């Protein structure tokens, strides 16, 4: 399961990507809104699609920011399924 905490605040001025603002000043004084809880399961069609790509000599790769152990589990399920 994935859990994301959600919060909000009103900004006193417009902020652009070029502004030099400390992260703490934006993240302080937030009002808690709740949690988002979800599970990101491997789709049933994934293994067959990967197989078709391999049969067509199309390279596949998985790009992720996840922990390596979770990635290995997902890849194993997709290939061996």
Buried (B, 14 or more C-beta within 10 A) or exposed (E): EEEEEEEEEEEEEEEEEEEEEEEEEEEEEEEEEEEEEEEEEEEEEBBEEBBEEEEEEEEEEEEEEEEEEEBEEBBEEBEEE
